[in-house]
């Protein structure tokens, strides 16, 4: 197994655990909102710095 596959697996696991934690705390709506804003800003900055 290559390092990139292990890293992908670890990041995916961390994301899942974060979702579970947000559901337990009752902050899943805030988490989803931040994820959408983060994805949008990442794409915007990616286009800006090309």
C-alpha distance matrix in Angstrom:
0.0 3.8 6.7 8.4 6.6 7.0 10.4 11.3 10.9 12.9 15.5 15.9 16.6 19.0 20.7 21.3 22.6 24.8 26.2 27.0 28.7 30.7 31.9 33.0 34.9 36.3 35.1 32.9 35.3 35.1 31.2 31.2 33.9 32.0 28.9 31.0 32.9 29.8 28.3 31.7 32.2 28.8 29.7 33.2 32.2 29.7 32.7 35.0 33.0 32.2
3.8 0.0 3.8 5.5 5.4 6.5 8.8 10.1 10.9 12.6 14.5 15.6 16.8 18.6 20.3 21.5 22.8 24.6 26.2 27.4 28.8 30.6 32.1 33.4 34.9 36.3 34.7 32.6 34.7 34.2 30.4 30.4 32.7 30.6 27.5 29.6 31.1 27.8 26.3 29.6 29.8 26.3 27.2 30.6 29.4 26.8 29.8 31.9 29.8 29.0
6.7 3.8 0.0 3.8 5.5 5.1 6.1 8.6 9.8 10.5 12.2 14.1 15.2 16.4 18.2 19.9 20.9 22.3 24.3 25.7 26.7 28.4 30.3 31.5 32.7 34.2 32.4 30.6 32.8 31.9 28.1 28.4 30.6 28.2 25.3 27.7 28.9 25.4 24.4 27.7 27.5 24.0 25.4 28.6 27.1 24.8 28.1 29.9 27.7 27.3
8.4 5.5 3.8 0.0 3.8 5.4 5.0 6.1 8.6 9.8 10.5 12.1 14.1 15.2 16.4 18.3 19.9 20.9 22.6 24.4 25.5 26.8 28.7 30.3 31.4 32.6 30.6 28.5 30.3 29.6 25.8 25.8 27.8 25.6 22.5 24.5 25.8 22.5 21.1 24.3 24.4 20.8 22.0 25.3 24.0 21.6 24.7 26.8 24.8 24.2
6.6 5.4 5.5 3.8 0.0 3.8 5.4 5.1 6.2 8.6 10.0 10.5 12.3 14.2 15.3 16.5 18.3 19.9 21.2 22.7 24.3 25.8 27.2 28.8 30.3 31.4 29.8 27.4 29.5 29.2 25.4 25.2 27.6 25.8 22.5 24.6 26.4 23.3 21.7 25.1 25.7 22.4 23.3 26.8 26.0 23.7 26.7 29.0 27.4 26.8
7.0 6.5 5.1 5.4 3.8 0.0 3.8 5.4 5.1 6.2 8.6 9.8 10.5 12.3 14.2 15.3 16.4 18.3 20.0 21.1 22.4 24.3 25.9 27.0 28.5 30.1 28.5 26.6 29.0 28.5 24.7 25.0 27.6 25.5 22.6 25.1 26.8 23.6 22.6 26.2 26.5 23.3 24.8 28.2 27.2 25.2 28.5 30.5 28.8 28.7
10.4 8.8 6.1 5.0 5.4 3.8 0.0 3.8 5.4 5.1 6.1 8.5 9.8 10.5 12.2 14.2 15.2 16.3 18.4 20.0 20.9 22.4 24.4 25.7 26.7 28.2 26.3 24.5 26.7 25.9 22.1 22.6 24.8 22.5 19.7 22.3 23.6 20.2 19.5 23.1 23.0 19.9 21.7 24.9 23.7 22.0 25.4 27.2 25.5 25.7
11.3 10.1 8.6 6.1 5.1 5.4 3.8 0.0 3.8 5.5 5.2 6.1 8.5 9.9 10.6 12.3 14.2 15.3 16.6 18.5 19.9 21.1 22.8 24.5 25.7 26.8 24.9 22.6 24.7 24.2 20.4 20.3 22.7 20.8 17.6 19.9 21.7 18.6 17.3 20.9 21.5 18.4 19.8 23.3 22.6 20.7 23.9 26.1 24.8 24.8
10.9 10.9 9.8 8.6 6.2 5.1 5.4 3.8 0.0 3.8 5.6 5.1 6.1 8.6 9.9 10.6 12.3 14.2 15.4 16.6 18.3 20.0 21.3 22.7 24.4 25.6 24.2 22.0 24.5 24.3 20.5 20.6 23.5 21.8 18.8 21.3 23.4 20.6 19.6 23.3 24.0 21.3 22.8 26.2 25.7 24.1 27.3 29.5 28.4 28.4
12.9 12.6 10.5 9.8 8.6 6.2 5.1 5.5 3.8 0.0 3.8 5.4 5.1 6.1 8.6 9.9 10.5 12.2 14.3 15.3 16.3 18.3 20.0 21.1 22.4 24.1 22.6 20.9 23.5 22.9 19.2 19.9 22.7 20.6 18.0 21.0 22.7 19.7 19.4 23.2 23.4 20.9 22.9 26.1 25.3 24.1 27.5 29.3 28.1 28.6
15.5 14.5 12.2 10.5 10.0 8.6 6.1 5.2 5.6 3.8 0.0 3.8 5.4 5.0 6.2 8.6 9.8 10.4 12.4 14.3 15.2 16.4 18.5 20.0 20.9 22.2 20.3 18.4 20.7 19.9 16.1 16.7 19.2 17.1 14.4 17.3 18.9 15.9 15.6 19.4 19.7 17.2 19.3 22.5 21.8 20.8 24.2 25.9 25.0 25.7
15.9 15.6 14.1 12.1 10.5 9.8 8.5 6.1 5.1 5.4 3.8 0.0 3.8 5.4 5.1 6.3 8.7 9.9 10.7 12.5 14.3 15.4 16.8 18.6 20.1 21.0 19.4 17.0 19.4 19.3 15.5 15.5 18.5 17.0 14.0 16.6 18.9 16.4 15.6 19.4 20.4 18.2 19.8 23.2 23.1 22.0 25.1 27.2 26.7 27.1
16.6 16.8 15.2 14.1 12.3 10.5 9.8 8.5 6.1 5.1 5.4 3.8 0.0 3.8 5.4 5.1 6.1 8.5 9.9 10.6 12.2 14.2 15.4 16.6 18.4 19.8 18.7 16.8 19.7 19.7 16.0 16.6 19.8 18.4 15.9 18.9 21.1 18.8 18.5 22.3 23.2 21.2 23.2 26.3 26.1 25.3 28.5 30.4 29.8 30.5
19.0 18.6 16.4 15.2 14.2 12.3 10.5 9.9 8.6 6.1 5.0 5.4 3.8 0.0 3.8 5.4 5.1 6.1 8.6 9.8 10.4 12.2 14.3 15.3 16.3 18.0 16.5 15.1 18.0 17.3 13.6 15.0 17.8 15.9 13.9 17.3 19.0 16.6 17.0 20.7 21.1 19.4 21.8 24.7 24.2 23.9 27.2 28.7 28.2 29.3
20.7 20.3 18.2 16.4 15.3 14.2 12.2 10.6 9.9 8.6 6.2 5.1 5.4 3.8 0.0 3.8 5.5 5.1 6.3 8.8 9.9 10.5 12.5 14.4 15.3 16.2 14.4 12.4 14.9 14.5 10.8 11.5 14.5 13.0 10.6 13.9 15.9 13.8 14.0 17.7 18.5 17.1 19.3 22.2 22.2 22.0 25.0 26.7 26.6 27.7
21.3 21.5 19.9 18.3 16.5 15.3 14.2 12.3 10.6 9.9 8.6 6.3 5.1 5.4 3.8 0.0 3.8 5.4 5.1 6.3 8.7 9.9 10.7 12.5 14.4 15.2 14.3 11.9 14.9 15.4 11.9 12.4 15.9 15.2 12.9 15.8 18.4 16.8 16.8 20.3 21.6 20.4 22.3 25.2 25.6 25.2 28.1 30.0 30.1 31.0
22.6 22.8 20.9 19.9 18.3 16.4 15.2 14.2 12.3 10.5 9.8 8.7 6.1 5.1 5.5 3.8 0.0 3.8 5.4 5.0 6.1 8.6 9.9 10.6 12.3 14.1 13.4 12.1 15.5 15.6 12.3 13.9 17.1 16.1 14.5 17.9 20.0 18.3 19.0 22.5 23.3 22.3 24.6 27.2 27.3 27.3 30.4 31.9 31.8 33.1
24.8 24.6 22.3 20.9 19.9 18.3 16.3 15.3 14.2 12.2 10.4 9.9 8.5 6.1 5.1 5.4 3.8 0.0 3.8 5.4 5.0 6.1 8.7 9.9 10.5 12.0 10.5 9.4 12.7 12.1 8.9 10.9 13.9 12.6 11.5 15.0 16.8 15.3 16.5 19.8 20.4 19.7 22.3 24.6 24.7 25.1 28.2 29.4 29.6 31.1
26.2 26.2 24.3 22.6 21.2 20.0 18.4 16.6 15.4 14.3 12.4 10.7 9.9 8.6 6.3 5.1 5.4 3.8 0.0 3.8 5.4 5.1 6.2 8.7 9.9 10.3 9.2 7.0 10.3 10.9 7.8 8.9 12.4 12.1 10.9 13.8 16.2 15.4 16.2 19.2 20.5 20.2 22.2 24.7 25.3 25.7 28.4 29.9 30.5 31.8
27.0 27.4 25.7 24.4 22.7 21.1 20.0 18.5 16.6 15.3 14.3 12.5 10.6 9.8 8.8 6.3 5.0 5.4 3.8 0.0 3.8 5.5 5.2 6.3 8.8 9.9 10.1 8.6 12.4 13.3 10.8 12.2 15.6 15.6 14.6 17.5 19.9 19.2 19.9 23.0 24.3 23.9 26.0 28.4 29.0 29.4 32.1 33.7 34.1 35.4
28.7 28.8 26.7 25.5 24.3 22.4 20.9 19.9 18.3 16.3 15.2 14.3 12.2 10.4 9.9 8.7 6.1 5.0 5.4 3.8 0.0 3.8 5.4 5.1 6.2 8.5 8.6 8.5 12.3 12.3 10.2 12.7 15.5 15.0 14.8 18.0 19.7 18.9 20.4 23.4 24.1 24.0 26.5 28.6 28.9 29.6 32.5 33.6 34.0 35.7
30.7 30.6 28.4 26.8 25.8 24.3 22.4 21.1 20.0 18.3 16.4 15.4 14.2 12.2 10.5 9.9 8.6 6.1 5.1 5.5 3.8 0.0 3.8 5.4 5.1 5.9 5.0 4.9 8.5 8.6 7.0 9.5 12.1 12.0 12.4 15.3 16.9 16.7 18.4 20.9 21.8 22.2 24.6 26.4 27.0 28.0 30.7 31.7 32.5 34.3
31.9 32.1 30.3 28.7 27.2 25.9 24.4 22.8 21.3 20.0 18.5 16.8 15.4 14.3 12.5 10.7 9.9 8.7 6.2 5.2 5.4 3.8 0.0 3.8 5.5 5.0 6.3 5.3 8.9 10.4 9.4 10.8 13.7 14.6 14.6 17.0 19.1 19.3 20.5 23.0 24.3 24.8 26.8 28.7 29.7 30.6 33.0 34.3 35.3 36.8
33.0 33.4 31.5 30.3 28.8 27.0 25.7 24.5 22.7 21.1 20.0 18.6 16.6 15.3 14.4 12.5 10.6 9.9 8.7 6.3 5.1 5.4 3.8 0.0 3.8 5.5 7.9 8.5 12.0 12.9 12.1 14.2 16.8 17.2 17.6 20.3 22.1 22.1 23.6 26.1 27.2 27.6 29.8 31.7 32.4 33.4 36.0 37.1 37.9 39.6
34.9 34.9 32.7 31.4 30.3 28.5 26.7 25.7 24.4 22.4 20.9 20.1 18.4 16.3 15.3 14.4 12.3 10.5 9.9 8.8 6.2 5.1 5.5 3.8 0.0 3.8 5.6 7.8 10.7 10.8 10.8 13.5 15.4 15.6 16.8 19.4 20.6 20.8 22.8 25.1 25.8 26.5 29.0 30.5 31.1 32.4 35.0 35.8 36.7 38.7
36.3 36.3 34.2 32.6 31.4 30.1 28.2 26.8 25.6 24.1 22.2 21.0 19.8 18.0 16.2 15.2 14.1 12.0 10.3 9.9 8.5 5.9 5.0 5.5 3.8 0.0 3.8 5.8 7.9 9.0 9.8 11.8 13.5 14.5 15.8 17.9 19.3 20.1 21.9 23.8 24.9 26.0 28.1 29.5 30.5 31.9 34.2 35.1 36.3 38.2
35.1 34.7 32.4 30.6 29.8 28.5 26.3 24.9 24.2 22.6 20.3 19.4 18.7 16.5 14.4 14.3 13.4 10.5 9.2 10.1 8.6 5.0 6.3 7.9 5.6 3.8 0.0 3.8 5.5 5.4 6.3 8.8 10.1 10.8 12.4 14.6 15.7 16.5 18.5 20.3 21.2 22.4 24.7 25.9 26.8 28.4 30.6 31.4 32.6 34.7
32.9 32.6 30.6 28.5 27.4 26.6 24.5 22.6 22.0 20.9 18.4 17.0 16.8 15.1 12.4 11.9 12.1 9.4 7.0 8.6 8.5 4.9 5.3 8.5 7.8 5.8 3.8 0.0 3.8 5.5 5.0 6.1 8.6 9.9 10.4 12.3 14.3 15.1 16.4 18.4 19.9 20.8 22.7 24.3 25.5 26.7 28.8 30.0 31.3 33.0
35.3 34.7 32.8 30.3 29.5 29.0 26.7 24.7 24.5 23.5 20.7 19.4 19.7 18.0 14.9 14.9 15.5 12.7 10.3 12.4 12.3 8.5 8.9 12.0 10.7 7.9 5.5 3.8 0.0 3.8 5.4 5.2 6.2 8.7 9.9 10.8 12.4 14.1 15.5 16.7 18.4 19.9 21.5 22.7 24.3 25.8 27.5 28.6 30.3 32.0
35.1 34.2 31.9 29.6 29.2 28.5 25.9 24.2 24.3 22.9 19.9 19.3 19.7 17.3 14.5 15.4 15.6 12.1 10.9 13.3 12.3 8.6 10.4 12.9 10.8 9.0 5.4 5.5 3.8 0.0 3.8 5.5 5.1 6.2 8.6 10.0 10.6 12.1 14.3 15.4 16.3 18.1 20.1 21.0 22.1 24.0 25.9 26.6 28.1 30.2
31.2 30.4 28.1 25.8 25.4 24.7 22.1 20.4 20.5 19.2 16.1 15.5 16.0 13.6 10.8 11.9 12.3 8.9 7.8 10.8 10.2 7.0 9.4 12.1 10.8 9.8 6.3 5.0 5.4 3.8 0.0 3.8 5.4 5.2 6.1 8.7 10.0 10.4 12.2 14.3 15.2 16.2 18.4 19.8 20.8 22.1 24.4 25.4 26.6 28.4
31.2 30.4 28.4 25.8 25.2 25.0 22.6 20.3 20.6 19.9 16.7 15.5 16.6 15.0 11.5 12.4 13.9 10.9 8.9 12.2 12.7 9.5 10.8 14.2 13.5 11.8 8.8 6.1 5.2 5.5 3.8 0.0 3.8 5.5 5.0 6.3 8.7 9.8 10.6 12.4 14.2 15.3 16.8 18.4 19.9 21.0 22.9 24.3 25.8 27.3
33.9 32.7 30.6 27.8 27.6 27.6 24.8 22.7 23.5 22.7 19.2 18.5 19.8 17.8 14.5 15.9 17.1 13.9 12.4 15.6 15.5 12.1 13.7 16.8 15.4 13.5 10.1 8.6 6.2 5.1 5.4 3.8 0.0 3.8 5.4 5.2 6.2 8.5 10.0 10.7 12.3 14.2 15.7 16.5 18.2 19.9 21.5 22.4 24.3 26.1
32.0 30.6 28.2 25.6 25.8 25.5 22.5 20.8 21.8 20.6 17.1 17.0 18.4 15.9 13.0 15.2 16.1 12.6 12.1 15.6 15.0 12.0 14.6 17.2 15.6 14.5 10.8 9.9 8.7 6.2 5.2 5.5 3.8 0.0 3.8 5.5 5.1 5.9 8.5 9.8 10.3 11.9 14.2 15.1 16.0 17.8 19.9 20.6 22.0 24.1
28.9 27.5 25.3 22.5 22.5 22.6 19.7 17.6 18.8 18.0 14.4 14.0 15.9 13.9 10.6 12.9 14.5 11.5 10.9 14.6 14.8 12.4 14.6 17.6 16.8 15.8 12.4 10.4 9.9 8.6 6.1 5.0 5.4 3.8 0.0 3.8 5.5 5.1 6.1 8.6 9.9 10.4 12.4 14.2 15.3 16.3 18.5 19.8 21.0 22.6
31.0 29.6 27.7 24.5 24.6 25.1 22.3 19.9 21.3 21.0 17.3 16.6 18.9 17.3 13.9 15.8 17.9 15.0 13.8 17.5 18.0 15.3 17.0 20.3 19.4 17.9 14.6 12.3 10.8 10.0 8.7 6.3 5.2 5.5 3.8 0.0 3.8 5.4 5.2 6.2 8.6 9.9 10.8 12.3 14.3 15.4 16.9 18.4 20.2 21.5
32.9 31.1 28.9 25.8 26.4 26.8 23.6 21.7 23.4 22.7 18.9 18.9 21.1 19.0 15.9 18.4 20.0 16.8 16.2 19.9 19.7 16.9 19.1 22.1 20.6 19.3 15.7 14.3 12.4 10.6 10.0 8.7 6.2 5.1 5.5 3.8 0.0 3.8 5.5 5.1 6.1 8.5 10.0 10.4 12.1 14.0 15.4 16.2 18.2 20.1
29.8 27.8 25.4 22.5 23.3 23.6 20.2 18.6 20.6 19.7 15.9 16.4 18.8 16.6 13.8 16.8 18.3 15.3 15.4 19.2 18.9 16.7 19.3 22.1 20.8 20.1 16.5 15.1 14.1 12.1 10.4 9.8 8.5 5.9 5.1 5.4 3.8 0.0 3.8 5.4 5.2 6.0 8.6 9.8 10.4 11.9 14.2 15.1 16.3 18.2
28.3 26.3 24.4 21.1 21.7 22.6 19.5 17.3 19.6 19.4 15.6 15.6 18.5 17.0 14.0 16.8 19.0 16.5 16.2 19.9 20.4 18.4 20.5 23.6 22.8 21.9 18.5 16.4 15.5 14.3 12.2 10.6 10.0 8.5 6.1 5.2 5.5 3.8 0.0 3.8 5.5 5.1 6.3 8.6 10.0 10.5 12.5 14.2 15.5 16.7
31.7 29.6 27.7 24.3 25.1 26.2 23.1 20.9 23.3 23.2 19.4 19.4 22.3 20.7 17.7 20.3 22.5 19.8 19.2 23.0 23.4 20.9 23.0 26.1 25.1 23.8 20.3 18.4 16.7 15.4 14.3 12.4 10.7 9.8 8.6 6.2 5.1 5.4 3.8 0.0 3.8 5.5 5.3 6.1 8.6 9.8 10.8 12.3 14.4 15.7
32.2 29.8 27.5 24.4 25.7 26.5 23.0 21.5 24.0 23.4 19.7 20.4 23.2 21.1 18.5 21.6 23.3 20.4 20.5 24.3 24.1 21.8 24.3 27.2 25.8 24.9 21.2 19.9 18.4 16.3 15.2 14.2 12.3 10.3 9.9 8.6 6.1 5.2 5.5 3.8 0.0 3.8 5.4 4.9 6.0 8.3 9.8 10.3 12.1 14.2
28.8 26.3 24.0 20.8 22.4 23.3 19.9 18.4 21.3 20.9 17.2 18.2 21.2 19.4 17.1 20.4 22.3 19.7 20.2 23.9 24.0 22.2 24.8 27.6 26.5 26.0 22.4 20.8 19.9 18.1 16.2 15.3 14.2 11.9 10.4 9.9 8.5 6.0 5.1 5.5 3.8 0.0 3.8 5.5 5.2 6.0 8.6 9.8 10.6 12.3
29.7 27.2 25.4 22.0 23.3 24.8 21.7 19.8 22.8 22.9 19.3 19.8 23.2 21.8 19.3 22.3 24.6 22.3 22.2 26.0 26.5 24.6 26.8 29.8 29.0 28.1 24.7 22.7 21.5 20.1 18.4 16.8 15.7 14.2 12.4 10.8 10.0 8.6 6.3 5.3 5.4 3.8 0.0 3.8 5.5 4.9 6.3 8.6 10.1 10.8
33.2 30.6 28.6 25.3 26.8 28.2 24.9 23.3 26.2 26.1 22.5 23.2 26.3 24.7 22.2 25.2 27.2 24.6 24.7 28.4 28.6 26.4 28.7 31.7 30.5 29.5 25.9 24.3 22.7 21.0 19.8 18.4 16.5 15.1 14.2 12.3 10.4 9.8 8.6 6.1 4.9 5.5 3.8 0.0 3.8 5.4 5.3 6.2 8.8 10.3
32.2 29.4 27.1 24.0 26.0 27.2 23.7 22.6 25.7 25.3 21.8 23.1 26.1 24.2 22.2 25.6 27.3 24.7 25.3 29.0 28.9 27.0 29.7 32.4 31.1 30.5 26.8 25.5 24.3 22.1 20.8 19.9 18.2 16.0 15.3 14.3 12.1 10.4 10.0 8.6 6.0 5.2 5.5 3.8 0.0 3.8 5.4 4.8 6.1 8.6
29.7 26.8 24.8 21.6 23.7 25.2 22.0 20.7 24.1 24.1 20.8 22.0 25.3 23.9 22.0 25.2 27.3 25.1 25.7 29.4 29.6 28.0 30.6 33.4 32.4 31.9 28.4 26.7 25.8 24.0 22.1 21.0 19.9 17.8 16.3 15.4 14.0 11.9 10.5 9.8 8.3 6.0 4.9 5.4 3.8 0.0 3.8 5.4 5.5 6.3
32.7 29.8 28.1 24.7 26.7 28.5 25.4 23.9 27.3 27.5 24.2 25.1 28.5 27.2 25.0 28.1 30.4 28.2 28.4 32.1 32.5 30.7 33.0 36.0 35.0 34.2 30.6 28.8 27.5 25.9 24.4 22.9 21.5 19.9 18.5 16.9 15.4 14.2 12.5 10.8 9.8 8.6 6.3 5.3 5.4 3.8 0.0 3.8 5.6 5.4
35.0 31.9 29.9 26.8 29.0 30.5 27.2 26.1 29.5 29.3 25.9 27.2 30.4 28.7 26.7 30.0 31.9 29.4 29.9 33.7 33.6 31.7 34.3 37.1 35.8 35.1 31.4 30.0 28.6 26.6 25.4 24.3 22.4 20.6 19.8 18.4 16.2 15.1 14.2 12.3 10.3 9.8 8.6 6.2 4.8 5.4 3.8 0.0 3.8 5.8
33.0 29.8 27.7 24.8 27.4 28.8 25.5 24.8 28.4 28.1 25.0 26.7 29.8 28.2 26.6 30.1 31.8 29.6 30.5 34.1 34.0 32.5 35.3 37.9 36.7 36.3 32.6 31.3 30.3 28.1 26.6 25.8 24.3 22.0 21.0 20.2 18.2 16.3 15.5 14.4 12.1 10.6 10.1 8.8 6.1 5.5 5.6 3.8 0.0 3.8
32.2 29.0 27.3 24.2 26.8 28.7 25.7 24.8 28.4 28.6 25.7 27.1 30.5 29.3 27.7 31.0 33.1 31.1 31.8 35.4 35.7 34.3 36.8 39.6 38.7 38.2 34.7 33.0 32.0 30.2 28.4 27.3 26.1 24.1 22.6 21.5 20.1 18.2 16.7 15.7 14.2 12.3 10.8 10.3 8.6 6.3 5.4 5.8 3.8 0.0
